[in-house]
Amino acid sequence: MSIQSLGTPGTTWRNGVPVAEAVALARATFTPSSRVFTDFPVRLASGGTVCFGVDCFGEEYERLHSSGPLRGSPFDRRDVLPERLEIALGSGAPSVQVEAAILSMQVQEDIQDLLVRVCVPDAHSRVKTGVCVDVGDWGAPVETCATYHVDATSVARDLALSWIHLHEGSKIPRSAGMSLDSLRALIDAAPHGASVGIAGDVDLVRRHMRMDWAAAASRDTRPTRADGARRGARAVVEGDAELMRETVLKAIDTPPSLLLDALEASAVPDDEWRTVESPALETIAATNAGAPRYEVDVTSRKHVQFIERHAPYHVRRLASGGVVLATHPYRTLWPLWADALFLLGIPS
């Protein structure tokens, strides 16, 4: 682990520290101006082990860097998004669709498990909201692959925070801790009929990220405030969906139980997924039982396309009272939200 503090030269380092000692040291030295980093081995739900790093930022430190109070990540993206799999030989010819489904199941299980373990490591619900992002910074929650909310009744924060980020240009780590009522007031203050563009797929998300980074690199276009991701509303590009101010307000005002029911009803796998789900589960069981295996490269365009188009959505209600919305990192949560809004009769 390492500990740094603003205004204090040098870094405190400790290697091979027992967990209890690391916790005690962090608690004894952590201040609003501190950054504490730790890394440790983590067992994934799918069975593998990865080196996982966690940063914790004090309020003053975070104000300068806008990374959020807590951030965790594997050391290598491929630890959670593997490029090759060893799976059991089936009775027939190998199927790209089945292989892609197996990868999708494994990755989604690992991501949901890691997100919950970071946000709810014990019986205390300290983290209000969190996301899993594959590339870049913490952007609009509806453009990520997984979100967590400490209270299932506040799941509309996904839309509210997305609006604030896309319309006002605010960095999500700065607004993520605001109450839903405060977020609603900011949205209500926007002009009637205002709208923002939503990236419905990962390629569009990356395109917007590159545009923001390019703007931030120029003195003429960089954000003029420390908590700004850009100057004002994000530009709309071809392929974006439209999210209106009135849509977000109606979603916030919708009874949370109806909103959650609509999200769950929208998280129904399509026919293509249902066709391969059973053989994929049978193959996973055979693999775990020690059947002969073959190695497959799961980065081919056919594998990726199947996951982009058919990986299912999950709405997971937690025993703690929280909720997780999740899919594979090759997809975003926006299609789930768009379908739920449609079911509720709220035009998006």
C-alpha positions as CSV (number, residue, x, y, z in Angstrom):
1,M,0.0,0.0,0.0
2,S,1.0,3.6,-0.5
3,I,-0.2,6.9,1.2
4,Q,0.2,10.4,-0.1
5,S,-1.0,13.7,1.2
6,L,-1.3,17.1,-0.4
7,G,1.3,19.5,0.9
8,T,3.4,16.7,2.4
9,P,6.5,15.6,0.4
10,G,7.2,11.9,-0.1
11,T,5.1,8.8,0.0
12,T,4.6,6.2,2.7
13,W,5.1,2.7,1.3
14,R,4.4,-0.7,2.9
15,N,4.8,-4.1,1.1
16,G,3.4,-7.4,2.1
17,V,1.1,-5.8,4.7
18,P,-1.5,-8.1,6.4
19,V,-5.0,-6.9,5.8
20,A,-5.7,-5.9,9.4
21,E,-2.5,-3.9,9.6
22,A,-3.3,-2.1,6.3
23,V,-6.7,-1.2,7.5
24,A,-5.4,0.2,10.8
25,L,-2.6,2.2,9.0
26,A,-5.1,3.7,6.5
27,R,-7.5,4.7,9.3
28,A,-4.7,6.2,11.3
29,T,-3.2,8.3,8.5
30,F,-6.2,9.1,6.2
31,T,-7.2,12.8,6.0
32,P,-9.2,14.9,3.6
33,S,-6.0,15.6,1.7
34,S,-4.9,12.0,1.4
35,R,-4.8,9.3,-1.3
36,V,-4.4,5.7,-0.2
37,F,-3.7,3.0,-2.7
38,T,-3.6,-0.7,-2.0
39,D,-3.3,-3.8,-4.3
40,F,-4.1,-7.4,-3.4
41,P,-5.1,-10.7,-5.0
42,V,-8.8,-11.1,-5.6
43,R,-10.6,-14.3,-6.4
44,L,-13.1,-13.8,-9.3
45,A,-16.5,-15.4,-9.2
46,S,-15.6,-17.4,-12.3
47,G,-12.6,-18.9,-10.5
48,G,-9.6,-17.0,-11.6
49,T,-7.4,-14.7,-9.5
50,V,-6.4,-11.2,-10.4
51,C,-4.3,-8.5,-8.9
52,F,-6.8,-5.7,-8.0
53,G,-5.9,-2.2,-7.0
54,V,-8.1,0.2,-5.0
55,D,-7.6,4.0,-4.6
56,C,-9.3,6.0,-1.9
57,F,-9.3,9.8,-2.2
58,G,-9.9,12.3,0.6
59,E,-12.2,15.2,-0.2
60,E,-9.5,17.8,-0.9
61,Y,-7.4,15.4,-2.9
62,E,-10.5,14.3,-5.0
63,R,-11.4,17.9,-5.6
64,L,-8.2,18.4,-7.5
65,H,-8.3,15.2,-9.5
66,S,-12.1,14.4,-9.8
67,S,-11.6,10.6,-9.8
68,G,-14.3,9.9,-7.2
69,P,-13.8,9.0,-3.6
70,L,-13.2,5.3,-4.4
71,R,-11.9,3.6,-7.5
72,G,-10.9,-0.1,-8.1
73,S,-9.5,-1.8,-11.1
74,P,-7.7,-5.0,-12.2
75,F,-4.1,-4.4,-13.2
76,D,-4.8,-5.8,-16.7
77,R,-8.1,-5.4,-18.6
78,R,-7.7,-8.9,-19.9
79,D,-7.9,-10.3,-16.4
80,V,-11.6,-9.6,-16.5
81,L,-12.1,-9.5,-20.2
82,P,-10.2,-12.6,-21.3
83,E,-9.1,-13.0,-24.9
84,R,-9.0,-16.8,-24.9
85,L,-11.1,-19.5,-23.1
86,E,-10.6,-23.2,-22.5
87,I,-14.0,-24.9,-22.8
88,A,-15.2,-28.4,-23.0
89,L,-15.6,-30.2,-26.4
90,G,-19.3,-30.6,-27.2
91,S,-20.9,-33.4,-29.2
92,G,-21.0,-31.3,-32.4
93,A,-18.8,-28.7,-34.1
94,P,-17.7,-25.7,-32.1
95,S,-20.3,-22.8,-32.1
96,V,-19.2,-19.2,-32.1
97,Q,-22.5,-18.2,-30.5
98,V,-22.1,-20.7,-27.7
99,E,-18.5,-19.6,-27.1
100,A,-19.6,-16.0,-27.0
101,A,-22.4,-16.7,-24.6
102,I,-20.0,-18.5,-22.3
103,L,-17.6,-15.6,-22.3
104,S,-20.5,-13.2,-21.7
105,M,-21.8,-15.2,-18.8
106,Q,-18.4,-15.3,-17.2
107,V,-17.5,-11.7,-17.6
108,Q,-20.9,-10.5,-16.4
109,E,-20.7,-12.7,-13.3
110,D,-17.2,-11.3,-12.5
111,I,-18.1,-7.7,-13.1
112,Q,-21.3,-7.8,-11.0
113,D,-19.5,-9.6,-8.2
114,L,-16.6,-7.1,-8.2
115,L,-18.9,-4.1,-8.3
116,V,-20.9,-5.3,-5.3
117,R,-17.8,-6.3,-3.3
118,V,-16.4,-2.8,-3.8
119,C,-19.6,-1.0,-3.0
120,V,-21.0,-3.2,-0.3
121,P,-18.0,-5.0,1.3
122,D,-19.9,-5.6,4.5
123,A,-23.2,-4.9,6.2
124,H,-22.6,-1.2,6.1
125,S,-23.8,0.7,3.0
126,R,-21.3,3.5,2.7
127,V,-21.3,3.8,-1.1
128,K,-24.3,5.6,-2.5
129,T,-23.7,4.8,-6.2
130,G,-21.1,3.3,-8.4
131,V,-20.4,2.1,-12.0
132,C,-18.3,-0.2,-14.0
133,V,-16.6,1.4,-17.0
134,D,-14.5,-0.4,-19.6
135,V,-12.7,2.6,-21.1
136,G,-12.1,6.2,-20.2
137,D,-13.5,8.1,-17.2
138,W,-16.7,7.7,-15.3
139,G,-19.2,9.2,-17.7
140,A,-23.0,9.0,-18.1
141,P,-24.2,6.0,-16.1
142,V,-26.6,4.9,-18.9
143,E,-23.6,4.7,-21.2
144,T,-21.7,2.3,-18.8
145,C,-22.1,-1.5,-18.5
146,A,-23.1,-1.7,-14.8
147,T,-24.4,0.6,-12.1
148,Y,-25.0,0.2,-8.4
149,H,-27.4,2.1,-6.1
150,V,-27.4,1.7,-2.3
151,D,-31.2,2.2,-2.4
152,A,-33.2,0.5,-5.1
153,T,-35.7,3.3,-5.0
154,S,-33.1,5.8,-6.2
155,V,-32.3,3.9,-9.5
156,A,-33.5,6.9,-11.4
157,R,-30.2,8.5,-10.5
158,D,-28.8,6.7,-13.6
159,L,-30.8,9.1,-15.8
160,A,-30.4,12.1,-13.6
161,L,-26.6,11.9,-13.4
162,S,-26.4,11.1,-17.1
163,W,-28.4,14.3,-17.8
164,I,-26.2,16.4,-15.5
165,H,-23.1,15.1,-17.2
166,L,-24.3,15.4,-20.8
167,H,-26.2,18.7,-20.6
168,E,-24.3,20.7,-17.9
169,G,-20.8,19.2,-18.6
170,S,-20.3,18.3,-15.0
171,K,-17.9,15.5,-14.0
172,I,-19.9,12.6,-12.6
173,P,-17.6,12.1,-9.5
174,R,-18.5,15.6,-8.4
175,S,-22.2,15.1,-8.7
176,A,-22.6,11.4,-7.9
177,G,-23.1,12.0,-4.2
178,M,-25.9,14.6,-4.6
179,S,-29.4,13.7,-3.5
180,L,-32.0,12.8,-6.1
181,D,-34.0,15.9,-5.1
182,S,-31.0,18.1,-5.7
183,L,-30.3,16.5,-9.1
184,R,-34.0,16.9,-10.0
185,A,-33.8,20.7,-9.2
186,L,-30.8,21.1,-11.5
187,I,-32.6,19.3,-14.3
188,D,-35.8,21.2,-13.7
189,A,-33.8,24.5,-14.2
190,A,-32.8,23.5,-17.7
191,P,-34.9,25.0,-20.6
192,H,-38.1,23.3,-21.5
193,G,-37.6,21.0,-24.5
194,A,-33.9,20.7,-23.9
195,S,-32.4,17.4,-25.0
196,V,-29.0,15.6,-25.0
197,G,-27.6,12.9,-27.2
198,I,-27.1,9.4,-25.7
199,A,-24.6,6.9,-27.1
200,G,-26.4,3.7,-27.5
201,D,-23.3,1.6,-28.2
202,V,-19.7,1.4,-27.0
203,D,-18.2,2.7,-30.3
204,L,-20.2,5.9,-29.9
205,V,-19.2,6.2,-26.3
206,R,-15.5,5.9,-27.4
207,R,-16.1,8.6,-30.1
208,H,-17.5,11.0,-27.5
209,M,-14.6,10.3,-25.1
210,R,-12.1,11.1,-27.8
211,M,-14.0,14.4,-28.6
212,D,-14.0,15.4,-24.9
213,W,-10.3,14.6,-24.6
214,A,-9.4,16.6,-27.7
215,A,-11.4,19.5,-26.4
216,A,-9.7,19.4,-23.0
217,A,-6.3,19.4,-24.7
218,S,-6.9,22.9,-26.3
219,R,-6.8,26.1,-24.4
220,D,-9.7,27.5,-26.5
221,T,-12.1,24.6,-25.7
222,R,-11.0,23.1,-22.4
223,P,-13.4,23.2,-19.5
224,T,-13.4,26.5,-17.6
225,R,-14.2,25.0,-14.2
226,A,-12.5,22.3,-12.2
227,D,-15.6,20.1,-12.0
228,G,-16.2,20.3,-15.7
229,A,-15.9,17.5,-18.2
230,R,-16.4,19.9,-21.1
231,R,-17.9,23.3,-21.8
232,G,-21.6,22.9,-21.6
233,A,-23.6,20.2,-23.4
234,R,-21.9,17.4,-25.3
235,A,-22.2,17.6,-29.1
236,V,-24.6,15.2,-30.7
237,V,-23.2,12.9,-33.3
238,E,-24.8,10.6,-35.9
239,G,-26.2,7.5,-34.3
240,D,-27.0,9.1,-30.9
241,A,-30.4,8.6,-29.3
242,E,-32.2,11.6,-27.9
243,L,-33.0,12.1,-24.2
244,M,-35.3,15.0,-23.3
245,R,-35.4,17.0,-20.1
246,E,-39.0,16.1,-19.6
247,T,-38.3,12.4,-20.0
248,V,-35.8,12.5,-17.1
249,L,-38.1,14.5,-14.9
250,K,-41.0,12.0,-15.5
251,A,-38.8,9.1,-14.8
252,I,-37.6,10.7,-11.5
253,D,-41.3,11.3,-10.5
254,T,-42.4,7.8,-11.4
255,P,-43.0,5.5,-8.4
256,P,-39.7,3.6,-7.9
257,S,-41.5,0.3,-7.8
258,L,-43.0,0.9,-11.2
259,L,-39.6,2.0,-12.6
260,L,-37.9,-1.2,-11.2
261,D,-40.7,-3.4,-12.5
262,A,-40.3,-1.8,-16.0
263,L,-36.5,-2.3,-15.9
264,E,-37.0,-6.0,-14.9
265,A,-39.6,-6.5,-17.6
266,S,-37.2,-5.0,-20.2
267,A,-34.3,-7.3,-19.1
268,V,-35.6,-10.3,-21.0
269,P,-33.1,-12.1,-23.2
270,D,-33.9,-12.2,-26.9
271,D,-34.6,-15.3,-28.9
272,E,-30.9,-15.6,-30.1
273,W,-29.7,-15.6,-26.6
274,R,-32.3,-18.1,-25.4
275,T,-31.3,-20.5,-28.2
276,V,-27.7,-20.7,-27.0
277,E,-28.1,-20.3,-23.3
278,S,-28.8,-24.0,-22.5
279,P,-25.9,-25.4,-24.6
280,A,-23.7,-22.8,-23.1
281,L,-24.6,-23.8,-19.5
282,E,-24.1,-27.4,-20.4
283,T,-20.7,-26.7,-21.8
284,I,-19.7,-24.7,-18.6
285,A,-20.9,-27.7,-16.5
286,A,-18.9,-30.1,-18.6
287,T,-15.8,-27.8,-18.4
288,N,-16.1,-27.6,-14.6
289,A,-16.4,-31.4,-14.4
290,G,-13.1,-31.9,-16.2
291,A,-14.2,-32.9,-19.7
292,P,-11.7,-32.6,-22.5
293,R,-11.2,-29.0,-23.6
294,Y,-10.2,-26.9,-26.5
295,E,-8.9,-23.3,-26.5
296,V,-10.7,-20.6,-28.4
297,D,-9.9,-17.0,-29.3
298,V,-13.0,-15.1,-28.3
299,T,-11.9,-11.8,-29.8
300,S,-13.0,-12.5,-33.3
301,R,-15.5,-10.1,-34.9
302,K,-18.2,-12.8,-34.8
303,H,-17.8,-13.4,-31.1
304,V,-17.8,-9.6,-30.4
305,Q,-20.8,-9.0,-32.6
306,F,-22.9,-11.7,-30.9
307,I,-22.2,-10.2,-27.5
308,E,-22.8,-6.6,-28.7
309,R,-26.2,-7.6,-30.1
310,H,-27.5,-10.3,-27.7
311,A,-25.7,-10.2,-24.2
312,P,-28.6,-10.0,-21.7
313,Y,-29.4,-7.3,-19.1
314,H,-29.7,-8.1,-15.4
315,V,-31.6,-6.2,-12.8
316,R,-30.3,-7.6,-9.5
317,R,-32.0,-6.6,-6.3
318,L,-29.6,-6.9,-3.4
319,A,-30.4,-8.2,0.1
320,S,-29.0,-4.9,1.4
321,G,-31.8,-3.0,-0.3
322,G,-29.7,-1.9,-3.2
323,V,-29.9,-2.7,-6.9
324,V,-27.4,-3.5,-9.7
325,L,-28.1,-3.0,-13.4
326,A,-25.6,-4.8,-15.6
327,T,-24.7,-6.2,-18.9
328,H,-21.5,-7.1,-20.8
329,P,-18.9,-4.3,-21.3
330,Y,-19.4,-4.6,-25.1
331,R,-22.9,-3.1,-24.5
332,T,-24.3,-0.1,-22.6
333,L,-27.3,0.2,-20.3
334,W,-29.1,2.7,-22.5
335,P,-31.2,0.1,-24.5
336,L,-32.4,-1.3,-21.2
337,W,-33.5,2.1,-20.0
338,A,-35.0,3.0,-23.4
339,D,-37.2,-0.1,-23.3
340,A,-38.2,0.5,-19.7
341,L,-39.2,4.1,-20.5
342,F,-41.2,2.8,-23.5
343,L,-43.1,0.3,-21.3
344,L,-44.0,3.1,-18.9
345,G,-45.3,5.3,-21.8
346,I,-42.5,7.9,-21.2
347,P,-41.1,9.0,-24.6
348,S,-37.3,9.0,-24.6
